Amino acid sequence: MEMAGMDPVLGLGLFAFALLLLALPLAFWKVSSEKTSGLVTLLIATANLALTAQLVFRWWQSGHFPISNLYESLCFLAWACTLTQLLVERSWPTPIVAASATPMGLGCIAFASFALPDQLQEASPLVPALRSSWLVMHVSVIMVSYAALLVGSLLSVAVLVTDRGHALELRSSSIGSGGYRRAALATPLGSVGEPDVQLSSVQFTRNELLDSLSYRTITVGFLLLTVGIISGAVWANEAWGSYWSWDPKETWALICWLVYAAYLHTRLSRGWQGRRPALVASAGLVVIGVCYIGVNLLGIGLHSYGWFFG
């Protein structure tokens, strides 16, 4: 296909891919310096704008919300991942966030642009079940929740591989043993009267900051996933007459919800300290992969786009 005759939607996707591909090695290179790179942030932001333009153009081209096939879904997920990455970096500007999260957005747009067959990249009319106002509500919330959970889980992977020789204390849990203040006696114990207690701020280590970012991002993603599952059940009742039919997609979405519920529970449990909760969050990457990609490509169930088996 000549560039002059290329579909602008595909062209914008390739442009976003090139930007993310350029940003990835720069992000890894900056990790050693521990200083954020304005160039990497600019590349990620430009890629996000390109993906935004791509989705808007496909919406105008097809006449419906761009989520009708696997290509559009992957592009939307790449957009949500890059947006989540930019928001997380605002909380703590560190190159580790870019090095951890950029591969997800890059992988989504690369898979959509180069691995999918042409028939799945073309705009297609909505099937009758999708012609509902619930489409934007349910699918967009689910996809944004996946993006937040994926970015949060990738940050947990970073927690597992960085500073392995240093102990990690959980400080984001309101019930766990972590804390933001350290108490110290300001007067000797033998003094007359009640001893004064002096509070001093606790300096978070790099791993503890990463873990805190991961925990907060996953919490937001979990709440969005809960809203998405509930809205999907309501929509399913309108479309198919049943709130829950144990469709493979529904079943794996429930498994995904249970995995991240278990992660949040471990954060509130005094018995789980160190990097063990991060292992649970990292396992969530596999569950989301099966729920989102595996079920879709096998072509089974009411939610699948189909590929391998029609």
C-alpha positions in Angstrom: 0.0 0.0 0.0 1.4 3.4 -0.9 1.6 6.0 1.8 -0.5 8.4 -0.3 -3.4 6.0 -0.3 -3.1 4.9 3.3 -6.2 5.1 5.5 -5.6 8.0 7.9 -6.7 5.8 10.8 -4.0 3.3 10.1 -1.5 6.1 9.4 -2.1 7.7 12.8 -1.7 4.3 14.5 1.7 3.8 12.8 2.7 7.3 13.8 1.8 6.6 17.4 3.7 3.3 17.2 6.8 5.1 15.9 6.7 7.6 18.8 6.3 5.0 21.4 9.1 2.9 19.8 11.4 5.9 20.1 10.4 6.7 23.6 11.0 3.2 25.0 14.8 3.0 24.7 15.1 6.6 25.9 13.0 5.8 29.0 15.2 2.8 29.8 18.4 4.8 29.3 17.1 7.5 31.7 16.4 5.0 34.5 20.1 4.8 35.4 20.2 8.6 35.9 17.0 8.6 38.0 16.0 11.8 36.4 12.8 12.1 34.3 13.2 13.1 30.7 11.1 15.8 29.2 11.6 14.3 25.7 10.2 11.0 26.8 7.1 12.7 28.3 6.7 14.7 25.1 6.9 11.6 22.9 4.3 9.8 25.1 2.0 12.8 25.1 2.3 13.2 21.3 1.5 9.5 20.9 -1.6 9.9 23.1 -2.7 12.9 21.0 -2.2 10.8 17.8 -4.2 8.0 19.2 -6.9 10.5 20.3 -7.1 11.8 16.7 -7.2 8.2 15.4 -10.1 7.3 17.6 -12.0 10.5 16.8 -11.4 10.0 13.0 -12.6 6.4 13.2 -15.7 7.5 15.1 -16.5 10.0 12.4 -15.7 7.4 9.7 -17.8 4.6 11.1 -20.6 6.6 12.7 -20.3 4.8 16.0 -18.1 4.6 19.1 -14.8 3.1 17.9 -14.9 -0.2 19.8 -16.6 -2.5 17.3 -13.6 -4.8 16.5 -10.3 -5.9 18.0 -8.3 -3.3 16.1 -10.3 -0.4 17.5 -10.3 -2.0 21.0 -6.5 -2.3 21.0 -6.1 1.3 19.9 -8.4 2.4 22.6 -6.5 0.4 25.2 -3.2 1.9 23.9 -4.7 5.4 24.3 -5.9 4.6 27.8 -2.5 3.1 28.8 -0.6 6.2 27.6 -3.1 8.5 29.3 -2.8 6.6 32.6 1.0 6.6 32.3 1.0 10.4 31.9 -1.3 10.9 34.9 0.8 8.6 37.1 4.0 10.5 36.1 2.4 13.7 37.4 2.2 12.1 40.9 5.8 11.1 40.8 8.0 12.1 37.8 10.4 9.3 37.5 11.8 7.5 34.4 10.8 4.1 36.0 7.2 4.8 35.3 7.9 5.4 31.6 10.2 2.4 31.4 7.5 0.2 33.0 4.4 1.4 31.3 5.5 2.3 27.8 5.9 -1.4 26.6 2.2 -1.9 27.2 1.0 0.9 25.0 3.6 0.0 22.4 2.6 -3.7 22.4 -1.1 -2.8 22.0 -0.6 -0.6 19.0 2.0 -2.9 17.5 -0.3 -5.9 17.8 -3.2 -3.9 16.3 -1.1 -2.6 13.4 1.0 -5.5 12.4 -0.5 -8.8 13.7 -4.2 -8.4 13.0 -5.6 -9.4 9.6 -6.9 -6.7 7.3 -10.5 -7.6 7.8 -10.2 -6.9 11.6 -8.6 -3.5 10.9 -11.4 -2.2 8.8 -14.4 -0.4 10.2 -17.5 -2.6 10.4 -21.1 -1.9 11.3 -22.3 -2.7 14.8 -24.2 -5.9 15.5 -27.7 -5.4 16.8 -26.7 -6.2 20.4 -24.1 -3.4 20.4 -26.5 -0.7 19.1 -27.2 0.6 22.6 -26.3 3.7 24.7 -24.6 1.2 27.1 -21.8 0.7 24.6 -19.9 3.9 25.4 -20.6 3.5 29.2 -19.7 -0.2 29.6 -16.9 -0.7 27.1 -15.0 2.5 27.8 -15.1 2.0 31.5 -13.9 -1.6 31.2 -11.1 -0.6 28.9 -9.9 2.3 31.1 -10.0 -0.1 34.1 -7.9 -2.6 32.2 -5.4 0.2 31.4 -5.1 1.3 35.1 -4.8 -2.3 36.2 -2.1 -3.1 33.6 -0.1 0.0 34.4 -0.4 -0.6 38.1 0.6 -4.2 37.7 3.6 -3.2 35.6 4.7 -0.9 38.4 4.4 -3.9 40.7 6.7 -5.8 38.4 9.2 -2.9 38.7 8.9 -3.2 42.5 9.9 -6.8 42.2 13.0 -6.2 40.0 14.4 -3.0 41.4 16.4 -2.6 44.6 16.0 -6.3 45.4 18.6 -6.1 48.1 16.6 -3.6 50.2 13.6 -4.5 52.4 10.2 -3.1 51.4 7.7 -1.8 53.9 4.2 -1.2 52.7 3.2 2.4 53.4 0.1 2.9 51.4 -2.2 0.7 53.5 -4.3 2.4 56.1 -4.4 -0.8 58.2 -1.0 -2.3 57.5 2.2 -1.6 59.5 3.4 1.2 57.2 3.2 4.8 58.3 4.0 8.3 57.2 5.3 9.6 60.6 7.8 8.2 63.0 7.4 9.0 66.7 10.4 9.7 68.9 10.8 10.8 72.6 11.9 14.4 72.8 12.7 14.2 76.6 14.6 11.5 78.5 12.5 8.7 80.1 13.8 9.6 83.6 12.5 13.1 83.4 9.7 14.4 85.7 6.3 14.6 84.0 5.0 13.1 80.8 7.6 12.7 78.1 7.1 14.8 74.9 6.6 12.9 71.7 8.2 14.4 68.6 7.0 13.4 65.1 9.2 13.4 62.1 8.5 12.7 58.5 9.4 9.3 57.0 11.5 9.4 53.9 10.1 6.9 51.3 12.6 4.8 49.4 12.3 4.5 45.6 10.7 1.1 45.9 8.2 2.3 48.5 7.2 5.2 46.2 6.8 2.7 43.3 4.7 0.4 45.5 2.5 3.3 46.6 1.9 4.4 43.0 1.1 0.8 42.0 -1.3 0.4 44.9 -3.2 3.7 44.1 -3.4 3.0 40.4 -4.7 -0.5 40.9 -7.3 0.8 43.4 -8.6 3.2 40.8 -8.6 0.4 38.2 -10.4 -2.0 40.5 -13.2 0.5 41.2 -13.6 1.1 37.5 -13.7 -2.6 36.8 -16.4 -3.0 39.4 -18.5 -0.3 37.8 -17.9 -1.8 34.3 -19.0 -5.3 35.4 -22.1 -4.0 37.0 -23.0 -1.9 33.9 -22.3 -4.9 31.7 -24.7 -7.0 33.8 -27.4 -4.4 33.3 -26.7 -4.2 29.6 -26.7 -8.0 29.3 -30.1 -8.1 30.9 -31.5 -5.7 28.3 -29.8 -7.4 25.4 -30.1 -11.1 26.3 -32.6 -11.2 29.1 -30.1 -12.4 31.8 -27.8 -10.4 34.1 -25.1 -13.2 34.0 -24.8 -16.1 31.6 -21.3 -17.4 32.5 -20.0 -16.4 29.1 -16.2 -17.0 28.9 -15.6 -13.2 28.9 -17.8 -12.7 31.9 -16.2 -15.6 33.8 -12.6 -14.3 33.2 -13.7 -10.7 34.1 -14.9 -12.1 37.4 -11.6 -14.0 37.9 -9.8 -10.7 37.1 -11.9 -8.9 39.7 -11.2 -11.6 42.3 -7.4 -11.5 41.7 -7.2 -7.8 42.2 -9.6 -8.0 45.2 -7.2 -10.5 46.7 -4.3 -8.0 46.0 -6.2 -5.2 47.8 -6.9 -7.6 50.7 -3.3 -8.4 51.1 -2.5 -4.7 51.3 -4.8 -4.5 54.3 -3.5 -7.7 56.0 -0.7 -7.3 58.6 0.6 -10.7 57.7 1.5 -9.7 54.1 4.5 -7.4 54.0 7.4 -6.9 51.6 7.0 -7.8 48.0 4.4 -10.6 48.3 1.4 -8.3 47.4 3.3 -7.2 44.3 3.5 -10.9 43.2 -0.3 -11.0 43.3 -0.6 -7.8 41.2 1.9 -9.2 38.7 -0.2 -12.3 38.3 -3.0 -10.0 37.3 -1.2 -9.3 34.1 -1.7 -12.9 32.9 -5.4 -12.9 33.9 -6.1 -9.7 32.0 -4.2 -11.1 29.0 -6.4 -14.2 29.0 -9.6 -12.2 29.7 -9.0 -9.6 27.0 -6.8 -11.2 24.3 -7.2 -14.9 24.8 -11.0 -15.1 24.8 -11.3 -12.6 21.9 -9.0 -14.5 19.6 -10.4 -17.9 20.3 -13.7 -16.6 18.9 -15.9 -18.2 21.6 -18.7 -16.7 23.6 -20.9 -13.6 23.1 -18.2 -11.1 23.7 -15.4 -12.3 21.4 -14.4 -10.6 18.2 -13.2 -13.9 16.7 -10.0 -14.7 14.8 -8.6 -18.2 15.1 -11.9 -20.1 15.0 -14.1 -17.6 13.3 
